[in-house]
Amino acid sequence: MRGSIRILFLFFHCGIGASFAQSRTVALTFDDLPLAEHDDPAQAEPIFSAILHSLDRLHVPATGFVIGKRVSDIGEDRGIRLLQRWVDHGYDLGNHSFSHSDFNALTLAQFQQDLISNEAILKPLLVKTGKTLRYFRFPENHTGEAKHDAIAQFLKKHGYELTACTIDNEDYVFNRAYLKMLANKDHAAAGRLRQEYLEYTSTEIDYYNGLHKQILGREIPQVMVIHMNRLNADVIGQVLALFVEKQYRFVTLDQAQADAAYQTPDTLPFKSGLMWGYRWARELGIKVDGSLEKEPAAWILQYGQRQ
């Protein structure tokens, strides 16, 4: 609630909402709908509702990327109902594969089938709202190494647009530790983690903005990736407020990826799930120092690894 009040204050009392003068823009994308891995299926509805409420309240466009298996994991009726709410509220859906398997470890045929299997869930939901299934994001951004070109052709043939992500805040690392803190009733640690998560997110927004200026010579519309998890449900208003404070305006994924930066050739296979700035740097032959990017604090990583 505090985050929502704060962002509304920024919108309406700082003149940002009235003028929309910001030159910076960002498209918000959520992975792992209807609920991220490790989160309690019994909490699916309150987590989903909290995020949806903040997006509605602040009129922030968003695209959610669905894992079909997670629909089954939390209960098919419940999962479909949550996704139906998402599209009924005007938000878009994309394909994140059925099983969220690592494409690097699958054959081309296996991965194609995994992608197509997810369409049985997504297409009926989108048809009801007059939308078509257009967006695809690789699980973990693993684009298949040697299979890279073949899957690119497959996606194009099936009408998919590959969704980039240019800002990542490793929220899944924070959430893993956060869930254990909540289970242990370690409220002091949970409060400290929430604060560090927001500070880290702020740092990452600035880092990637600077990285893209170094590579492309200018700021670009950003595509932020976060997950449908408990941590984001608890702090989503404050995450949105960070962007507003930094003079970002929220736009659709279509609007962001219409920028020329997203037309940079995608020809190099990568084993790891690099953010697009690093991919563009390699494509363009520009040397960047990835060691300058900060990592989550060691104590958070260690807490998340506890049994």
N, C-alpha and C positions, 0 to 999 in steps of 0.2 A: 504493500500500500504506500509506504513512504517513497518508494521509487517512482510510483505513478504520480504522486503529488508533486514530486520534485521535477519530473519531466514536463508535467503540465505547467508548472511555474515557468520553466525555461521557455516553453512554447509561447505562452500568452503574456508573460510579463517582461521578457527580454526582447520581445519584438520578432522572435525567430519565426513563430507560427504565423504571424500576421503578414510578414514580408516574403517568406520563403526565398530569401536572398542568398542562401548558401550556395556556393559553387560546388561544394563537395556533396557526393551522393553515395548511398549504400543500399544494396538489396539484401534483405535478411532471408536466410534459408535455414530450415531446421531439418536435420537428419534424424533417421530412425523413428519416424512415426509408425504406429501411434504411441510408442513408449520405448525409450532407450534400454539397451541391455543393462542388466544388473539392478534396474529399478524394480520395485515391488509391484507386480501386476495389480494388487489390490489398491495401489495408489494411482493407477493409470488415469482415472477420471479427474481427481483433484489436480494432478500435475498438468494434464492437458487443459483443463478448464482455466487454471491460473494463467497459463501462457496465452491462451486464446482471449481471455478477458483483457489482458494488457494490450494485445495487438488491436482488439476492437476499440478499446477506450482511447487509444492514441492514433488510430487510423493508420497503422503501419502495415504496408503490404508484406506478404510473406509467401514463400513456397516451401512446402513440406515434402520430404523425400521418404517414401514408404518402403518398409521391409515387410513383405507378406508374411513371413514366419512369425514376426512379432504380433501380427494380428491374431494368429492362432494361439500364440503363447499367453496372451492376456485374455483369451476367450473371443471366439470369432464374432459373436453378436456384439460384444462390447467394443471390440476393435473397429468393426465396420461402423458402428454408431458414432464413434469418436471421429473417424475420418469423414463421415457424412456431415457432422457438425462443422468440420473444417471447411469443406467446400460450400456448405450452406451459408457460411459467414463471408464468403467471397474470396477465400484463399485458394491458391493453386496447389496441385500435387504433382510430384515427379517420381520416377522409377529409381529405386535404390537397390534393385534385385530382390528376389524372393528370400534367399537364405543369408544374404550378406557375406557370402563366401569370398575368399581372397582369389581374385581373378588370376593372379600369378600362379596359383596352385591348381587351377582347373584347365581342362582342355577348352578349346574354342567352342566346341559343340555343347559342353556342359554349361558354360557360362551363358551362351545364347539361350538355352532352355531355361536357365534360372531367371533370366531377364523376362522372357516371354511369359513364364508362369505367373509373374507378378502382375501382368496386364489384366488377368482375369479379375483381380480385385480393383484395380485402378480405373479401367476404362468405364465400367458401369457407373461409378461415382461421378466421373467427369462429364459423361454424356448428359446426365440429368441437369447439369448447369450450362450446357452448350459449349463445353470446353473439350479440347482434344489432348491426349497424352503426348507431350512434346519433350519434356526434360528428363535427362538421365544423369545420374552421378554414380561414379564407380565406388563400391565399398572401399573405404580407407584410401581412396584416390589411387588405387593400384590399377594401372591401365594395361597390364598384361605383357609387358616386356616385348618378347619376340612376336606376340600375337597382336600387338598394337595396331598395325595397319589393317589387319583383317577385321578386328572389332570395330574400327572406325568406319569401314565400309558397311558393316552390318547395321550400325546405328544410323547411318545416313539413309540406307535403304528402307529402314523401318520408321523413318520420320522423326528421329530423335535429335535433339540438340544437346551436346555435351555441356553440362553445367560446371563452370569453374568455381573455385573458391580462392579468394585472394587474401582473406583474413581468417585466421584460425587462432583460438585461444586455449586449445587443449582442455576444453571443459570436461571431457570424459575422464581425464586424469584427476581433476579436482573433484568431480562427482563421485568417483570410486571411493576416495577418502571420505568425502562428505557423508555418504550413506553409512559408512562404518562409524563415523562420529555420532550420527543420529541414533544408530542402533545401540551404541554404547552410552547414550545420554551424555556424551561429552560436549556439552553446550558451549563451553569456553572455546574449545578447539574449533567447533563448527562456526562460531562467530568470527574467530580469527581467519578461518579459511574463506568465508564469504568476503571479508575485506580484502584479503590477498588476491582472491579471484578477480574482483573488480579492478584492483590496481594492475594486475597482470593483463587483463583485457585492455585497459587503457594503454598500457605499454605496447601491446601488440598492434593496436590500431595505428599508433604513431609509427611503429617500426615498419609496418608494411606500406604505409603511405610514403615513408621515406625511401623504401626499397624500390617502389614503382617509379618514383621520381628519378632515382638513380638509373634505372634501366630504360625507361621510356621518355625521360626528360620532362615529365609532367605528372600531375595527379590524375588519377583515373576513377571512374565509378567503381566502387568496391562491391564484392560479393562476400558477405560474412557467413560462415558456417558455424552453427551451434546445434546442440542436440536437445531432443525432447526429454529432459531429465529433471530430477527433483531440484537440483541446484539452480538450474535456470528458472524453474517455476518460482523459486523463492526470491530471486533477485532480478527477474527480467526487466522490471521497470527501471532499475538502476543501470542495467546494461544499456538499455535504450537511451537513458539520460546521458551516458558517456558520449554517444554519438552526437547528440544534440549540443552538448557543451563544446564539442570539437567542430561545430558548424556543419554537420552532415544533415542532409535531407534524405528521408527514406523514399525509395523508388521501387518499382517492380523489377523482377529479374530480367524481363524483356528490355526494359529501359537501360539497365546497367550493361547488359551484354551486347547492346547495340553499339557500344563504343568501339572504335577501331582497334583498341588494345586486344580485344577478344577475337580479332581476326588474325592475330599472330599465328603463323603456321605451327601446327602441332604434329611434329614428325618424329620426335625422339622418344623412344620407350624409356620408362623409368620404373625401377623395381620398387622404390619407396614412394610414399604418398605425398610428394612435394606440393607445396602451395604453388599457385600459377606464376607468381613473380619469379621464383627460382627456375621454373620451366622456361619462361620467356627469356630469362637471362642466358640460359644455355642455347636456346634456339638462335638468339641474336649474337651469341659470342661475346657476351659481356660478363666480366668476372665480378662476382659479388662474394662477400665474406659472410657466410651463413652463421659463423660462430658469434657474430654480433647479436644475434637473436637470443633473448633470454629464455630460460627454461623455468618451469614451475619450481618453487622452493623444494629443497631436498626433504624437509620434514613432511610435506604433503605427499610426496612420492612414497616415503617410508610408511606413512600411516595407511596409504592405500594398499600397500603390500602385506599388511598384517593379516594373519589367518583369523 
